Amino acid sequence: MKPVEIRKMSVEEIRVKLSDSREELMKLRFQQVTGQLTDTNRLRQLRHDIARLETILNEPKQTAVQEGEV
């Protein structure tokens, strides 16, 4: 998922996607432990997507802090 696509989403959509991604990551970790996971690159990709979602979700807060509005 690209940052441009995420920025087009509403805050609520981002939160839902973040929650779904975290749940999928948990399931993939269980699959990895049990030896059922075949696509190990998906773990890395999912962690990066979660980081992107969190970063874009927190951007307005960071700009407010930098501008001294908080």
TIRO-2110 file (N, C-alpha, C; in Angstrom, 1 decimal):
// TIRO-2110
0.8, -1.2, 0.0, N, 1, A
0.0, 0.0, 0.0, CA, 1, A
0.9, 1.2, 0.0, C, 1, A
0.6, 2.1, -0.9, N, 2, A
1.4, 3.3, -1.1, CA, 2, A
0.9, 4.5, -0.2, C, 2, A
1.8, 5.4, 0.2, N, 3, A
1.4, 6.5, 1.1, CA, 3, A
0.3, 7.4, 0.4, C, 3, A
0.4, 7.5, -0.9, N, 4, A
-0.6, 8.3, -1.6, CA, 4, A
-2.0, 7.7, -1.4, C, 4, A
-2.1, 6.4, -1.5, N, 5, A
-3.4, 5.7, -1.3, CA, 5, A
-3.9, 5.9, 0.1, C, 5, A
-3.0, 5.8, 1.0, N, 6, A
-3.4, 5.9, 2.5, CA, 6, A
-3.9, 7.4, 2.7, C, 6, A
-3.2, 8.4, 2.2, N, 7, A
-3.6, 9.7, 2.5, CA, 7, A
-5.0, 10.1, 1.9, C, 7, A
-5.4, 9.3, 0.9, N, 8, A
-6.8, 9.5, 0.3, CA, 8, A
-7.9, 9.0, 1.1, C, 8, A
-7.5, 8.1, 2.1, N, 9, A
-8.5, 7.5, 3.0, CA, 9, A
-8.9, 8.4, 4.1, C, 9, A
-10.1, 8.2, 4.7, N, 10, A
-10.5, 8.9, 5.9, CA, 10, A
-9.7, 8.4, 7.1, C, 10, A
-9.8, 9.1, 8.2, N, 11, A
-9.1, 8.7, 9.4, CA, 11, A
-9.7, 7.4, 9.9, C, 11, A
-11.0, 7.2, 9.8, N, 12, A
-11.7, 6.0, 10.3, CA, 12, A
-11.3, 4.8, 9.4, C, 12, A
-11.2, 5.0, 8.1, N, 13, A
-10.8, 4.0, 7.2, CA, 13, A
-9.4, 3.5, 7.5, C, 13, A
-8.5, 4.5, 7.8, N, 14, A
-7.1, 4.2, 8.2, CA, 14, A
-7.1, 3.3, 9.5, C, 14, A
-7.9, 3.7, 10.4, N, 15, A
-7.9, 2.9, 11.7, CA, 15, A
-8.4, 1.5, 11.5, C, 15, A
-9.4, 1.4, 10.6, N, 16, A
-9.9, 0.0, 10.3, CA, 16, A
-8.9, -0.8, 9.6, C, 16, A
-8.2, -0.2, 8.6, N, 17, A
-7.2, -0.9, 7.9, CA, 17, A
-6.0, -1.3, 8.9, C, 17, A
-5.7, -0.4, 9.8, N, 18, A
-4.6, -0.7, 10.7, CA, 18, A
-5.0, -1.8, 11.6, C, 18, A
-6.2, -1.9, 12.1, N, 19, A
-6.7, -2.9, 12.9, CA, 19, A
-6.7, -4.3, 12.2, C, 19, A
-7.1, -4.3, 10.9, N, 20, A
-7.1, -5.5, 10.1, CA, 20, A
-5.7, -6.0, 9.9, C, 20, A
-4.8, -5.0, 9.6, N, 21, A
-3.4, -5.4, 9.3, CA, 21, A
-2.8, -6.0, 10.6, C, 21, A
-3.0, -5.5, 11.7, N, 22, A
-2.5, -6.0, 13.0, CA, 22, A
-3.0, -7.4, 13.2, C, 22, A
-4.3, -7.6, 13.0, N, 23, A
-4.9, -8.9, 13.1, CA, 23, A
-4.2, -10.0, 12.2, C, 23, A
-4.1, -9.5, 10.9, N, 24, A
-3.5, -10.4, 9.9, CA, 24, A
-2.0, -10.7, 10.3, C, 24, A
-1.3, -9.8, 10.8, N, 25, A
0.1, -10.0, 11.3, CA, 25, A
0.1, -11.0, 12.4, C, 25, A
-0.8, -10.9, 13.3, N, 26, A
-0.8, -11.9, 14.4, CA, 26, A
-1.1, -13.3, 13.9, C, 26, A
-2.0, -13.4, 12.9, N, 27, A
-2.3, -14.7, 12.3, CA, 27, A
-1.1, -15.3, 11.6, C, 27, A
-0.4, -14.4, 10.9, N, 28, A
0.8, -14.8, 10.2, CA, 28, A
1.9, -15.3, 11.1, C, 28, A
2.0, -14.6, 12.2, N, 29, A
3.1, -15.0, 13.2, CA, 29, A
2.8, -16.4, 13.8, C, 29, A
1.5, -16.7, 14.0, N, 30, A
1.1, -18.0, 14.5, CA, 30, A
1.4, -19.1, 13.4, C, 30, A
1.1, -18.7, 12.2, N, 31, A
1.5, -19.6, 11.1, CA, 31, A
3.0, -19.9, 11.0, C, 31, A
3.7, -18.9, 11.2, N, 32, A
5.2, -19.0, 11.2, CA, 32, A
5.7, -19.9, 12.3, C, 32, A
5.1, -19.8, 13.5, N, 33, A
5.6, -20.6, 14.6, CA, 33, A
5.2, -22.1, 14.4, C, 33, A
4.1, -22.3, 13.8, N, 34, A
3.6, -23.7, 13.6, CA, 34, A
4.2, -24.3, 12.3, C, 34, A
4.9, -23.5, 11.5, N, 35, A
5.5, -24.0, 10.3, CA, 35, A
4.6, -24.0, 9.1, C, 35, A
3.5, -23.4, 9.1, N, 36, A
2.5, -23.4, 8.0, CA, 36, A
2.7, -22.2, 7.1, C, 36, A
3.5, -21.2, 7.4, N, 37, A
3.7, -20.0, 6.6, CA, 37, A
4.7, -20.3, 5.5, C, 37, A
4.2, -20.0, 4.3, N, 38, A
5.1, -20.2, 3.1, CA, 38, A
5.7, -18.9, 2.6, C, 38, A
4.9, -17.9, 2.6, N, 39, A
5.3, -16.6, 2.1, CA, 39, A
5.8, -15.7, 3.3, C, 39, A
7.1, -15.9, 3.7, N, 40, A
7.6, -15.2, 4.8, CA, 40, A
7.8, -13.7, 4.5, C, 40, A
7.9, -13.3, 3.3, N, 41, A
8.1, -11.9, 2.9, CA, 41, A
6.8, -11.1, 3.3, C, 41, A
5.7, -11.8, 3.4, N, 42, A
4.4, -11.1, 3.7, CA, 42, A
4.5, -10.5, 5.1, C, 42, A
5.2, -11.1, 6.0, N, 43, A
5.4, -10.5, 7.4, CA, 43, A
6.1, -9.2, 7.3, C, 43, A
7.1, -9.1, 6.6, N, 44, A
7.9, -7.9, 6.5, CA, 44, A
7.0, -6.8, 5.8, C, 44, A
6.3, -7.2, 4.7, N, 45, A
5.5, -6.3, 4.0, CA, 45, A
4.4, -5.7, 4.9, C, 45, A
3.8, -6.6, 5.7, N, 46, A
2.7, -6.2, 6.6, CA, 46, A
3.2, -5.2, 7.7, C, 46, A
4.4, -5.5, 8.2, N, 47, A
5.0, -4.6, 9.2, CA, 47, A
5.2, -3.2, 8.6, C, 47, A
5.7, -3.1, 7.4, N, 48, A
5.9, -1.9, 6.8, CA, 48, A
4.6, -1.1, 6.5, C, 48, A
3.6, -1.8, 6.1, N, 49, A
2.3, -1.2, 5.9, CA, 49, A
1.7, -0.7, 7.2, C, 49, A
1.9, -1.4, 8.3, N, 50, A
1.4, -0.9, 9.6, CA, 50, A
2.2, 0.4, 10.0, C, 50, A
3.5, 0.4, 9.8, N, 51, A
4.2, 1.6, 10.1, CA, 51, A
3.8, 2.8, 9.2, C, 51, A
3.5, 2.5, 8.0, N, 52, A
3.0, 3.6, 7.1, CA, 52, A
1.7, 4.1, 7.6, C, 52, A
0.8, 3.2, 7.9, N, 53, A
-0.5, 3.6, 8.4, CA, 53, A
-0.4, 4.5, 9.7, C, 53, A
0.4, 4.0, 10.6, N, 54, A
0.6, 4.7, 11.9, CA, 54, A
1.2, 6.1, 11.7, C, 54, A
2.2, 6.2, 10.8, N, 55, A
2.9, 7.4, 10.5, CA, 55, A
1.9, 8.4, 9.9, C, 55, A
1.2, 8.0, 8.9, N, 56, A
0.2, 8.9, 8.3, CA, 56, A
-0.9, 9.3, 9.2, C, 56, A
-1.3, 8.4, 10.1, N, 57, A
-2.3, 8.7, 11.0, CA, 57, A
-1.9, 9.8, 12.1, C, 57, A
-0.6, 9.8, 12.4, N, 58, A
0.0, 10.7, 13.4, CA, 58, A
0.5, 12.0, 12.8, C, 58, A
0.5, 12.1, 11.5, N, 59, A
1.1, 13.3, 10.8, CA, 59, A
0.4, 14.6, 11.3, C, 59, A
-0.9, 14.7, 11.4, N, 60, A
-1.5, 16.0, 11.9, CA, 60, A
-1.0, 16.3, 13.3, C, 60, A
-0.9, 15.4, 14.1, N, 61, A
-0.4, 15.6, 15.5, CA, 61, A
1.0, 16.2, 15.5, C, 61, A
1.9, 15.6, 14.6, N, 62, A
3.3, 16.0, 14.6, CA, 62, A
3.4, 17.5, 14.0, C, 62, A
2.6, 17.8, 13.0, N, 63, A
2.7, 19.2, 12.5, CA, 63, A
2.2, 20.2, 13.5, C, 63, A
1.1, 19.8, 14.3, N, 64, A
0.6, 20.7, 15.3, CA, 64, A
1.7, 20.9, 16.4, C, 64, A
2.4, 19.9, 16.8, N, 65, A
3.5, 20.0, 17.8, CA, 65, A
4.6, 20.9, 17.3, C, 65, A
5.0, 20.7, 16.0, N, 66, A
6.1, 21.5, 15.4, CA, 66, A
5.7, 23.0, 15.3, C, 66, A
4.4, 23.2, 15.0, N, 67, A
4.0, 24.6, 14.9, CA, 67, A
3.6, 25.3, 16.2, C, 67, A
3.7, 24.5, 17.3, N, 68, A
3.4, 25.1, 18.6, CA, 68, A
2.0, 25.2, 18.9, C, 68, A
1.1, 24.5, 18.3, N, 69, A
-0.3, 24.7, 18.5, CA, 69, A
-0.8, 23.9, 19.7, C, 69, A
0.0, 23.0, 20.2, N, 70, A
-0.5, 22.1, 21.3, CA, 70, A
0.0, 22.6, 22.6, C, 70, A
END
